[in-house]
Each structure stands twice: as structure tokens, then as C-alpha cells.
């Protein structure tokens, strides 16, 4: 993925977990001088998938403590629970989080699962200045499952308290254990131990989901106790579980090609009459045979074959042969984004978006044509919604993404800020071995240049994940595969089916 690997909201890797992190969850309160956890609850009604229903929205603070009882962090969750069901009804619960690391859950909240969503009349040309608006979201799966969104410490309203330290939370192992603690606590408090449970994750959140799925059952080497909690399913959107590739790994060019081909077609740079589906199929076939052999041959590739491969790559990607030759047949997503359209940059997080090349400050996120344009609407609409619809009043600012304080000091197993590259899909494979009924759904956007659809397929096929319990769906969108009415409605249909099986 070239320079986009470091820009990935999906962060990086995982460590071998051996021993329970010291982040037990307590109710708070205690001495009179200690403030009680804050809770904001309100009643609502809405129509989802054609069903009118009533639900409670609760934004609640959970206090984390260490073994000595020190209050280390506060974690905010937002729960949507349907209330007009007969007593004793067993409804599934979906625990939802985004990634980063350092990202709050507002993207999935306001883009897909929440009862309201940000209003983008044209998803590829969203409003970038206030006022921003929300609209009813009939695609929310609230008709078939209750929803719990989790903001890790340092994101959203969640904060590390004076008794805590960043190293207790800002790391793959620590973060996963914190998530397990919060899920277990929410389950106990709401008497939902026997409810079917699912994780919905996005970007780096898919790494969190894989590790959490492994940890939930417990064990002497994992949590130190036999917790016995299992999941019915895990939903991975914009998956990034395998971050083990290196700069010299040709697999990334092979797996990126279908996304480049689909994006070229979107911008009318592909073959005449192409579609995203036809381009993906052609690119997959080419990558699995002739392109693979060419990259394997390296400098030993005969010149005639090099010319033929260059011509086919040019047809698929819309790039001039000179660009392909200059990159030795290895076109990164970064090169593609800058070379496909004259004077324009294609968005990494969603290849449908463009901005002029001129004037960019080269910030991998703020200057990304997709993130730069849709972030203001999400953040503005969410802050208005949570204050005026959910009546949340707290002094803290809502941190959408914390790059410097959280992402930049993340501990992947060798200390804060030191990256290591691992394949966390193996954690999910372990969880699926332990739980023969655990199912996985993968959702990928055709135009996601950060976590490509090819890398998703490759990861799932090479990690020991049971294929018969895994389903993959592609959507006409990007890294957030719910941007756009067509994509969101299709994803909602597939998620409802997955939750109802």
C-alpha cells in the first residue's frame, strides 16, 4: 500500500497475550467524594427495515480500575435497546467499534448502525461546511438486534483518569483486554449473558475484534480465568488484520490490482463497457497467473513478456505504460492515486473522491480527498445529534480521532510507538477453532485503496480461517463500505441476514 500503510486508520498489529491486563471494571461511586458514572438515557421511536419500533438510547460511562482500586479510565458506550418486545424475548446484541488505533465509533454510529445518520445527498461530494444535518436511518439493524457502541480511552468522551497511565490502554493487548472487560460488564449489567453476541468492527477495529474474539472465552494463558463467553459472529469491515507484509512483498501489488482496476473503471479509465465487477474478475484472473509469474521472474522476465504485461496492466488500471514501466510493473496504491487523473488525486480511503493535486500539504489523512471531505460532516452532525437528540452534556470534547496522543504512542508489543507487523487473522482463526459455531462476515468496498478487497480475500484464505463459516461481500464504496445509499442498503441487507441466521 506504499505510504498509505502508515496512514491506515486501521493501525497495525497485535502481541502474544499472556496474562490478564490490569483493567478490572467497577461500578464507580464508592466514597461520597468520588463522582458516580454519568448516564444519559432517553426514549425514542423510529422505523427500521419497514418496522416501526420504540427504543431507549443510553450514553453511559463505565469506570475502569486497577487491582489496587485506582480509577484508571472512563469508557463511554452508547446503547440502543429496543423496548417494545415481549418480556423474556432474547435479542442479539452487537458490540460496535471503529479502529485507528485512536478512533471513536462515530463513523459506524453516524454512517451505518445508528438510528440517525449524517445526511450526504451526494456521498462523493459531501457538504464540507456547516450546517450539517442528520436524517432517519432505516438501514440501522435495530429491528433485529440491540446495538452497543464502544469508544476506547482517549477517543470520544472516554478518558484516562489521574490514576491511570497511557501504557495501560494504548496498546493492542491492553486495548483488547479493556474491550473484553467492558463487554463483560455491559452483559452483566443488562442481564444479557444468554443473548447471541456479535462484534462489528472497522479498520484497525478488525484487529481488535480478532483478539477480543480469542480472549473472551478466557483461559490460563489469556485472561487467567475461564470466562466462558463466546460470540455468535464477527463482522469485519475494511479489514486490516494482516499487517505482516513488508515493503519488498510483491503480494501487495497482486492483491491491490482488483481495486485499482475497479477504481479506474469508476473514473472512465478502464476498458469500454467495464463495470466494477468485470474489472475485479479480470484483475483477479490476471494477478493469479500472468502478473504473478512476471513479478516472480523479476529482472529475468523476457522483454517481450514485460511489454505484454505492461500493456495489460495499462488496460486494467488506466495508467500510461510509461508509469507502469517506471515502477517496474509494481504500481502501489499511492502511485495510482496520483497518476490516474491528470492534475487530480484519487482518495485512498475512497477512490471515488478526488481533489486537485496542487495545494496538498501531503498529510496522509487531512489531505486525503475522501477523509478531508467527509470528516467535517460526520463530526459536525454527530456533535449536534448527541447533544440535542440524546441530551448528552459533558465538559469533555468528543475526540473523533486522536493521532498524536493515542495512535502515535500505540504499543504493538515492543513499546509505545514502535511498530511490529503481525497477522492477527490468526487470532480469529484460533477463536473459530475453539468455537465451531462462530461465523465471520467480511465487507469490503470496491474503491478502498487502504485495505483493498484483494488483501481481504488473501488474508481470509491464508490464516487458517474456516472458509465454510466465512462469507465475503463487496460494495460500491470505499474504506467505509456504507457510504452511499446503494452500498449502505446492500450492507444492511447482508448484516440483517447474518444476524438472523
Secondary structure, DSSP 8 states (H G I E B T S, - for coil): -TTHHHH-TB--------S--S-EEE----STTS----EEEEEEEEEETTEEEEEEEEEEEEEEE-TT--EEEEEEEEEEEE-SS-TT---EEEEEE--BTTB-SHHHIIIIISSEEE--SSTTS---SS---EEE-TT-GGGTEEEEEEE-TTSBT-EE-TT--GGGTSBHHHHHHHHHHHHHHHHHHTT-TTS-EEEEEETHHHHHHHHHHHHTT--TTTTSS------SEEEEES---B----TT-THHHHHHHHHHHHHHHHTT-SSTT--HHHHHHHHHHHIIIIIHHHHHHGGGS-HHHHHHHHHHHHHHH---HHHHHHTTT---HHHHHHHSSTTEEE-SS-TT-EEESTT----TTTTSTTHHHHHHHHHHHHHHHHHHTS----SS--BSB-TTTTGGG-BSSSSTT-----BTHHHHHHHHHH-TT-EEEEEEETT-SSS-HHHHHHHHHTTT--GGGEEEEEESS-SSTT-SHHHHHHHHHHHHHHHH-
